[in-house]
Amino acid sequence: MTPSEIQSIKQRFGIIGNAPTLNYAIQVAAQVAPTDMTVLITGESGSGKESFSKIIHALSPRKHGQFIAINCGAIPEGTIDSELFGHEKGSFTGAQEARKGYFEVTNGGTIFLDEIGEMPLGTQARLLRVLENGEFIRVGSSKVQKTDVRVVAATNVNLLDAVREGRFREDLYYRLNTVPITVPPLRERGDDIYLLFRKFATDFADRYRVKPISLTTDAVQELQRFRFPGNIRQLKNVAEQISVLETDREIDSRGLRRYLPQEQTSQLPMLVSAAGGATDGAGNAYSERDLLYKVLFDMRRDMTDLKKLVLDLAGGQRPHEAQELLRQNSHLFTSVQVSPYDGPTARPLRPEVGASDFILNPRDLAVEDATDYEDEDAQRVEDISHETEEETLSLEAKEKEMIIKALKKHNNKRKYAAHDLGISERTLYRKLKQYDLEQA
């Protein structure tokens, strides 16, 4: 597709941005639209996945048919089969009359199944039959019915992980993933963040009849550094708050920070490429998860070096050898501040000095029964290292801790706790059961 054709699609569907990853996703959606192929759209919550499903429907031969968007995570497990496939009168308590399901109503159109990863396993089997044969059976009926519906699915979770955990059918995953489309998160779209903010600020200025908000240069930089876990939806909320609450229509970075939760600000070191994605020093692109792994591995390597160093010192090094050993490994003690200490083994040259400036006092090293403490010191080092690894690498413990904090913050109201954690209520219920927190 030509750039002008992509721009025309953006204008038609109200999509703002010039990030290459966004343009590529639009191009794939436009190319697959004229076919009947099943499409799986992946991306974080609030990144605009539903807009791509509308592009696919509007540019397809089914554009005159019905389009229905369904959030699978918002429908209770006991009623989702009835909602999708319909039911017969008397098939369950409260079924006072027969009802058509979405797959019957949208015959000849398109169904958008959002949060497909939250769909129950039983419903997944029924959906697979529709995708393979175009057949379904109403709840409480034995009559097979036909439908001609195109399915576009979306998810904000890794479905392959769900397959490995037994929460999603593998055959359904490969049937849905005929054509994958990845919608980039807002934080990886570079200058698009400010473009979207200006658009929202102008819209809210018209709605509330006020002068549009403008940002100073440092405020724009602050905005682009923010992680935006809620993506476009969160950016829109921030723009609306500022438009309504601020009397000064030009906002600097200090004023902007009042509307950006500090715990969601990215502290990871990264360079932003012209394409809007994170890169390393050589210009190779990588994700935020890769950055986190890199930091963790660097920390683990430094911890291992520190353990070896402490074990060598505890093994009876001579004073000048120990001092040389500390100097050779001074990089392990950068930015470490040590309080003045007059006890044995080591002390700083002066108050508030880094550990890299340590010297050893030969008189302190001349402990009468040093060998008696060797085993005890080695055991102490081993215990400390074990605790450090547990604290650093236990992601499940951190997840459990965050869930407990969110529940306490919202007085055990799970709906608000789930919203604060950025997950669905159903996912929170599953996590509570997994960590035995159902009584929390």
Residue, then its C-alpha position, 0 to 999 in steps of 0.5 A: m500500500t502507498p503512504s497516501e492509502i494508509q493516510s486515507i484509512k487513518q483519516r476515515f477511522g480517526i487513527i492518529g500517528n505516524a509510527p512505522t509499527l502502527n502503519y504496518a499494522i494498518q497495512v496488514a489489516a487493509q490487505v487481509a480485509p477483502t478475504d474471509m480469513t480469521v484475524l487475531i489482533t494482539g496488543e495491550s489494553g487501551s491500545g486501540k485494537e477495536s479500531f483495527s477490527k472495524i477497518i477489517h469489517a469496513l473494507s471487506p465484502r461484508k461491510h453491509g452486514q452487521f458488526i458486533a463487538i463482544n467482550c468475552g471477559a465481561i460475560p459470566e461463564g454461565t451465560i456466554d454460550s447462550e449469548l454467543f449461540g442462543h438458547e431454546k425456551g426452558s433450556f435453563t432457569g429463566a429461559q422463558e422464550a427462545r433467543k437467537g445468539y450473536f452468531e445467528v444474528t450476525n450471519g453474513g457479517t463480522i463478530f469481534l471477540d475481544e479478550i478472547g483469552e478469557m473465554p471458558l474452555g467449553t465455549q472455546a470448543r463450540l467456537l472452534r466448530v463454528l470456525e471450522n464448519g460454520e456450525f453451531i447448536r443452541v443451548g438446550s437444542s440438538k439441531v445443528q444450524k449454519t452460519d456465515v460469520r467472519v471472526v476477528a479476535a483480540t487479546n491483551v495476554n500471551l495466548l501461547d502461555a495460556v496454551r501451555e498452562g491449559r487455559f486455552r485450546e491449542d487447536l483454537y489458537y492456531r485456527l484464530n492466528t491465521v493472520p496476526i496483527t500486533v498493535p504497538p503500545l503507546r509508549e513505543r510510538g514516540d512522537d505519536i504521544y504528543l500528537l494524540f495529546r494535542k488532538f484530545a486537548t483540542d476536542f475537550a477545549d471545544r466540548y468545554r468551551v475553553k482555550p486548548i491546553s499547550l505543553t512546554t518543551d520539558a512537559v512534552q519530554e515528560l509526557q513521552r517518558f511516561r509508560f502509559p500502561g493504560n495506553i490511549r485511554q489513559l492519555k485521553n483521561v489525562a488530557e481531559q483532566i488537565s483541560v478541565l482543572e487547569t486555569d493556566r493553559e500552558i503546562d510545564s513538566r512540574g504541572l504535568r507531573r501532578y496528573l501522571p502517577q509516579e509509580q507508573t513512570s518508567q525508570l528503565p534506561m532506554l534510548v528511543s529510536a526515530a521509529g519510536g521503539a526502544t533500542d540498545g546502544a547499537g540501534n537494535a530494537y528490543s522490548e521493555r521486558d528485554l530491558l528488565y531481564k537485562v537489568l536482572f541478569d546484570m544484578r545477578r552477575d554483580m551479586t555472584d561476583l560480590k559473593k566470591l569476593v566476600l568468600d575470598l576475604a573470609g578465607g584468610q587473605r593477607p592484608h595487602e592481598a585483601q586491599e588489592l582484591l578490593r581495588q580490583n573489584s571496586h566497580l562492584f561498590t559504585s554508588v554504595q554509601v557506608s557509614p563510619y565503622d570502627g569494628p574489625t576487618a575494614r573501615p573507610l578512610r573518612p565518613e560517608v565514603g564509597a566502599s571502593d575507597f575501603i582500606l584494610n587495617p592490618r591490626d584488625l586483620a590479626v584476629e587471634d582465632a580467625t580460622d574459628y570464624e571461617d565456617e561461620d562467615a561462609q555460612r553467613v554469606e551463603d544464607i545472605s546470598h540465598e535470601t537475596e536471590e529469593e527476593t530478587l527473582s520471585l516474581e510470583a511473590k511480588e505479584k502476590e504482594m501487589i494484589i494484597k496491597a491493591l485489595k487493602k487500598h480499596n477495602n477488598k473491593r475486587k472491582y476497583a483493585a482489578h482496575d488499579l492492577g490493570i487486569s480484568e476481574r476474572t483474572l483477579y479472581r483466578k489469581l486470588k484462587q492461585y495464591d489462596l487469597e480468596q478470604a483476603 
